[in-house]
Amino acid sequence: MTTTTDSDVYYDPYDIGIDADPYPVFRRLREEAPLYHNDTHDFYALSRFEDVQRGLVDADTYISSRGAILELIKADMEMPPGTLIFEDPPVHTVHRGLLSRVFTPKKMNALEPQIRELCARSLDPLVGSGGFDFVRDLGAQMPMRVIGMLLGIPEEDQEAVRDRVDADLRTEPGKPMQAEIPTGEAFGDYIDWRAQHPSDDLMTELLNAEFEDETGATRRLTREEILMYVNVVAGAGNETTSRLIGWTGKVLGDHPDQRRELVKDRSLIPNAIEELLRFEPPAPHVARYVARDVEHYGQAVPAGNVMIFLVGAANRDDRRFPDGDRFDIHRNVGQSMTFGYGVHFCLGAALARLEGRIALDEVLQRFPEWDVDLANARLAPTSTVRGWEALPVTLP
C-alpha cells in the first residue's frame, strides 16, 4: 500500500498523466487519505485546507532550510546563504526584512503605468491577427521585463536571463528535477557593474543595504548573498507570473460567459484574479523537512521525513471553498494558499496580483473573445510549478 489508509488512491508529483489534471486525485486524497504516504518516492502529503494552513505556519515542525522542493530535501544539500525561500528564522527573518522594503504594495502599485506599457508593447502588434499565444506573446514577455526593470538588468539581456531560469526548472517528463541550486553567478557581471554604477534598482539597494544580522553584527550583504537574492527574485518573478497569465487564457477560454462579464464590468477583474489564483495555483505544492515527530489522523510522521503540502488540493477543499472545483469570478475567495502562509508568505504577491490584473485588463480591451487551440497547447515539463508552455488561442 502507498497510503496511510485503506484507500488505493495514488499521487505522484512526477506523473505526467496525473499532472495534466490532478484535481480528481486531489479530491480523493482529501476524502480518503488526508494524510498520504507515497512509498515510491518516500514522502507524506497533506491535502485539506486546514491541515495545509496549519502546517505552513508551523515553522518549528516543518522547516525550510533543507529546501522546499522534494528533490532538494532528498538530496540533503547545504543551502547557500541568501536562498531566502530555503531559510528558517532567525536568518530568514533578517534576509526577508531586506527584500520586504522593496516589495511593498505601495511600491508595486506605483509600477502600474510601466506594466501597462509593457503589456501594450506585447499586445498591440497582435491586433488584427487571427490569434496569439498567451504564454509566448505575453506570459513569457511582460513578467520578464518587469523583473528585469526592478533588478536593473539591461533589456537586451532579459530574455537570456529568463531562459536560464526556465531551464533550471525543466525536467524530463515523469522525472524529478536535478537536485542542485543555481549559484546566481550568471548575475555576477551585473552586480559588479552596479557596484561601480549605482542606480534606482533592487541590485543597488541590496549592495548598499546595512542591516543587523542574526548574530547581532551590523554589516552589508556578501556578494554570494546578493547573487542568491537576485537569482531567487528572477526565478520567482518570471516563472510563476507567466504561469498565472497562461492559466488566465485557459480558464477564461473555458468559461466564456464569465469572461464576457469581465468585459462588461472591469471592476470584477481583481476578484477574478484571486479566483484564478485559487483555481489554478502556479505552484500546486510545497515541501518541508519534518524536524520533529508529528501526528496526523492518528498516524505518526517521524522526524526526518518529507511533508508535501498540496496547495492545489487545499485551494479546492469544499470545507473551505464550497463547490471548490467550480470556477466563479464572484466567489468570496478570502485566504487561499497560493502565495503560501506564515513566515514564507510570498513577498512578490502584490506584484503578481498587479501583473495578473493588468494583463487581463489589457487583453480584454483588445481581445474580448478567444478560443483555446488545445490541439497545440502544451503543459510545461516541471515538477515544481504547473502551467502552460504554449497556449495558443484563435480570435474571431
BELKA-V880987 format. One record per residue. N is the residue number from 1. RES is the residue in three letters. SS is DSSP state (@ for helix, = for strand, . for the rest). PHI is phi in whole degrees, 0 to 359 (none if undefined). PSI is psi in whole degrees, -180 to 180 (999 if undefined). Layout:
BEGIN
N,RES,SS,PHI,PSI  N,RES,SS,PHI,PSI
END
This chain:
BEGIN
1,MET,.,none,149  2,THR,.,247,13  3,THR,.,229,169  4,THR,.,268,7  5,THR,.,233,-173  6,ASP,.,276,1  7,SER,.,289,150  8,ASP,.,260,15  9,VAL,.,298,141  10,TYR,.,231,130  11,TYR,.,232,132  12,ASP,.,220,114  13,PRO,.,295,-14  14,TYR,.,263,-4  15,ASP,.,280,114  16,ILE,@,291,-26  17,GLY,@,292,-44  18,ILE,@,294,-44  19,ASP,@,297,-28  20,ALA,@,299,-35  21,ASP,.,204,86  22,PRO,.,281,-8  23,TYR,@,291,-35  24,PRO,@,299,-39  25,VAL,@,292,-42  26,PHE,@,302,-42  27,ARG,@,296,-43  28,ARG,@,295,-39  29,LEU,@,299,-46  30,ARG,@,301,-41  31,GLU,@,272,-36  32,GLU,@,256,-31  33,ALA,.,216,68  34,PRO,.,299,-27  35,LEU,=,249,117  36,TYR,=,244,144  37,HIS,=,234,130  38,ASN,=,255,116  39,ASP,.,288,-35  40,THR,.,298,-48  41,HIS,.,254,-2  42,ASP,.,56,68  43,PHE,=,216,159  44,TYR,=,256,160  45,ALA,=,214,142  46,LEU,=,243,140  47,SER,.,232,-15  48,ARG,.,276,147  49,PHE,@,305,-50  50,GLU,@,298,-39  51,ASP,@,291,-42  52,VAL,@,295,-45  53,GLN,@,299,-47  54,ARG,@,294,-39  55,GLY,@,293,-41  56,LEU,@,292,-24  57,VAL,@,270,-10  58,ASP,.,269,78  59,ALA,.,284,-6  60,ASP,.,273,-37  61,THR,.,277,-44  62,TYR,=,247,101  63,ILE,=,262,157  64,SER,.,256,-15  65,SER,.,288,-6  66,ARG,.,261,3  67,GLY,.,114,165  68,ALA,.,239,14  69,ILE,.,234,134  70,LEU,@,310,-48  71,GLU,@,299,-40  72,LEU,@,290,-42  73,ILE,@,297,-43  74,LYS,@,297,-30  75,ALA,@,284,-11  76,ASP,.,53,53  77,MET,.,267,155  78,GLU,.,271,124  79,MET,.,279,133  80,PRO,.,295,149  81,PRO,.,297,139  82,GLY,.,97,-5  83,THR,.,280,78  84,LEU,@,309,-43  85,ILE,@,288,-12  86,PHE,@,244,46  87,GLU,.,227,156  88,ASP,.,244,159  89,PRO,.,300,148  90,PRO,.,272,-13  91,VAL,@,299,-45  92,HIS,@,300,-40  93,THR,@,300,-42  94,VAL,@,294,-51  95,HIS,@,294,-39  96,ARG,@,296,-38  97,GLY,@,301,-35  98,LEU,@,294,-46  99,LEU,@,287,-30  100,SER,@,295,-20  101,ARG,.,294,-29  102,VAL,.,272,-42  103,PHE,.,265,46  104,THR,.,280,149  105,PRO,@,306,-38  106,LYS,@,297,-47  107,LYS,@,293,-38  108,MET,@,292,-44  109,ASN,@,297,-27  110,ALA,.,293,-14  111,LEU,.,277,-4  112,GLU,@,307,-48  113,PRO,@,302,-41  114,GLN,@,291,-38  115,ILE,@,292,-40  116,ARG,@,298,-39  117,GLU,@,296,-40  118,LEU,@,294,-39  119,CYS,@,297,-45  120,ALA,@,299,-39  121,ARG,@,298,-36  122,SER,@,282,-38  123,LEU,@,268,-34  124,ASP,@,303,-41  125,PRO,@,295,-14  126,LEU,@,269,-12  127,VAL,.,297,130  128,GLY,.,91,-5  129,SER,.,276,173  130,GLY,.,274,-5  131,GLY,=,168,176  132,PHE,=,203,178  133,ASP,=,245,120  134,PHE,@,301,-32  135,VAL,@,273,-58  136,ARG,@,301,-44  137,ASP,@,270,-16  138,LEU,@,224,-57  139,GLY,@,299,-33  140,ALA,.,272,-5  141,GLN,.,254,-62  142,MET,@,298,-51  143,PRO,@,301,-39  144,MET,@,300,-43  145,ARG,@,293,-39  146,VAL,@,295,-49  147,ILE,@,295,-40  148,GLY,@,300,-41  149,MET,@,297,-44  150,LEU,@,294,-41  151,LEU,@,282,-28  152,GLY,.,93,30  153,ILE,.,270,129  154,PRO,.,305,143  155,GLU,@,301,-35  156,GLU,@,291,-15  157,ASP,@,258,-7  158,GLN,@,293,-37  159,GLU,@,294,-39  160,ALA,@,295,-39  161,VAL,@,296,-47  162,ARG,@,300,-43  163,ASP,@,295,-35  164,ARG,@,295,-44  165,VAL,@,298,-45  166,ASP,@,301,-44  167,ALA,@,296,-34  168,ASP,@,296,-27  169,LEU,@,263,-11  170,ARG,.,287,146  171,THR,.,230,162  172,GLU,.,286,140  173,PRO,.,310,127  174,GLY,.,82,5  175,LYS,.,237,154  176,PRO,.,295,161  177,MET,.,283,162  178,GLN,.,292,131  179,ALA,.,277,80  180,GLU,.,209,150  181,ILE,.,254,121  182,PRO,.,301,138  183,THR,.,285,-18  184,GLY,.,86,1  185,GLU,@,298,-20  186,ALA,@,301,-22  187,PHE,@,263,4  188,GLY,@,302,-45  189,ASP,@,297,-38  190,TYR,@,295,-42  191,ILE,@,293,-42  192,ASP,@,297,-39  193,TRP,@,295,-45  194,ARG,@,295,-31  195,ALA,@,299,-32  196,GLN,@,264,-20  197,HIS,.,227,75  198,PRO,.,299,151  199,SER,.,213,-175  200,ASP,.,265,74  201,ASP,.,211,174  202,LEU,@,294,-39  203,MET,@,301,-46  204,THR,@,297,-41  205,GLU,@,297,-41  206,LEU,@,293,-38  207,LEU,@,296,-34  208,ASN,@,262,-9  209,ALA,.,292,129  210,GLU,=,253,140  211,PHE,=,207,165  212,GLU,=,263,118  213,ASP,.,278,-175  214,GLU,.,293,-15  215,THR,.,269,-6  216,GLY,.,95,-2  217,ALA,.,278,139  218,THR,=,270,125  219,ARG,=,203,-180  220,ARG,=,253,165  221,LEU,.,294,145  222,THR,.,285,164  223,ARG,@,300,-40  224,GLU,@,297,-42  225,GLU,@,297,-43  226,ILE,@,296,-41  227,LEU,@,301,-43  228,MET,@,291,-41  229,TYR,@,305,-52  230,VAL,@,296,-40  231,ASN,@,298,-44  232,VAL,@,296,-47  233,VAL,@,296,-43  234,ALA,@,297,-42  235,GLY,@,292,-51  236,ALA,@,295,-40  237,GLY,@,288,-31  238,ASN,@,278,-54  239,GLU,@,290,-50  240,THR,@,288,-39  241,THR,@,291,-35  242,SER,@,299,-41  243,ARG,@,295,-40  244,LEU,@,301,-43  245,ILE,@,294,-39  246,GLY,@,298,-45  247,TRP,@,294,-31  248,THR,@,301,-46  249,GLY,@,296,-42  250,LYS,@,290,-51  251,VAL,@,292,-42  252,LEU,@,286,-23  253,GLY,@,293,-34  254,ASP,@,281,-16  255,HIS,.,232,68  256,PRO,@,298,-31  257,ASP,@,296,-42  258,GLN,@,289,-34  259,ARG,@,298,-41  260,ARG,@,293,-31  261,GLU,@,298,-40  262,LEU,@,293,-36  263,VAL,@,298,-41  264,LYS,@,284,-32  265,ASP,.,224,94  266,ARG,@,292,-17  267,SER,@,294,-14  268,LEU,@,279,-10  269,ILE,@,297,-46  270,PRO,@,303,-42  271,ASN,@,289,-33  272,ALA,@,298,-38  273,ILE,@,295,-40  274,GLU,@,299,-42  275,GLU,@,291,-38  276,LEU,@,298,-42  277,LEU,@,296,-37  278,ARG,@,290,-46  279,PHE,@,289,-40  280,GLU,.,224,76  281,PRO,.,294,130  282,PRO,.,300,-31  283,ALA,.,247,96  284,PRO,.,281,-6  285,HIS,.,203,156  286,VAL,=,220,138  287,ALA,=,255,155  288,ARG,=,218,150  289,TYR,=,278,133  290,VAL,=,275,110  291,ALA,.,273,-18  292,ARG,.,210,157  293,ASP,.,304,140  294,VAL,=,215,161  295,GLU,=,230,138  296,HIS,=,224,131  297,TYR,.,53,41  298,GLY,.,76,5  299,GLN,=,246,136  300,ALA,=,278,138  301,VAL,=,243,103  302,PRO,.,290,151  303,ALA,.,305,147  304,GLY,.,100,-8  305,ASN,.,272,177  306,VAL,=,247,132  307,MET,=,249,128  308,ILE,=,257,125  309,PHE,=,266,115  310,LEU,.,274,87  311,VAL,@,303,-44  312,GLY,@,298,-32  313,ALA,@,284,-44  314,ALA,@,300,-39  315,ASN,.,292,-15  316,ARG,.,244,16  317,ASP,.,290,118  318,ASP,.,299,-21  319,ARG,.,293,-29  320,ARG,.,255,-37  321,PHE,.,236,97  322,PRO,.,307,135  323,ASP,.,53,53  324,GLY,.,297,-22  325,ASP,.,276,3  326,ARG,.,260,132  327,PHE,.,275,129  328,ASP,.,210,109  329,ILE,.,293,-12  330,HIS,.,264,1  331,ARG,.,296,140  332,ASN,.,277,92  333,VAL,.,290,-46  334,GLY,.,67,-132  335,GLN,.,265,109  336,SER,.,263,174  337,MET,.,262,9  338,THR,.,301,-39  339,PHE,.,264,16  340,GLY,.,83,-166  341,TYR,.,199,151  342,GLY,@,81,-149  343,VAL,@,293,-20  344,HIS,@,257,20  345,PHE,.,305,135  346,CYS,.,302,121  347,LEU,.,296,-28  348,GLY,.,269,12  349,ALA,@,302,-44  350,ALA,@,297,-40  351,LEU,@,291,-43  352,ALA,@,299,-44  353,ARG,@,299,-44  354,LEU,@,298,-47  355,GLU,@,297,-42  356,GLY,@,297,-43  357,ARG,@,296,-47  358,ILE,@,294,-44  359,ALA,@,302,-46  360,LEU,@,295,-42  361,ASP,@,299,-45  362,GLU,@,290,-36  363,VAL,@,295,-49  364,LEU,@,297,-31  365,GLN,@,297,-35  366,ARG,@,259,-34  367,PHE,.,227,80  368,PRO,.,289,-18  369,GLU,.,231,139  370,TRP,.,201,158  371,ASP,=,236,135  372,VAL,=,284,132  373,ASP,.,271,81  374,LEU,@,297,-29  375,ALA,@,299,-27  376,ASN,@,247,8  377,ALA,.,276,145  378,ARG,=,223,130  379,LEU,=,284,144  380,ALA,.,285,137  381,PRO,.,279,95  382,THR,.,206,146  383,SER,.,263,2  384,THR,.,253,-43  385,VAL,.,238,160  386,ARG,.,231,126  387,GLY,.,174,-171  388,TRP,=,267,134  389,GLU,=,274,-30  390,ALA,=,216,132  391,LEU,.,219,77  392,PRO,=,286,145  393,VAL,=,230,152  394,THR,=,256,148  395,LEU,.,247,146  396,PRO,.,292,999
END
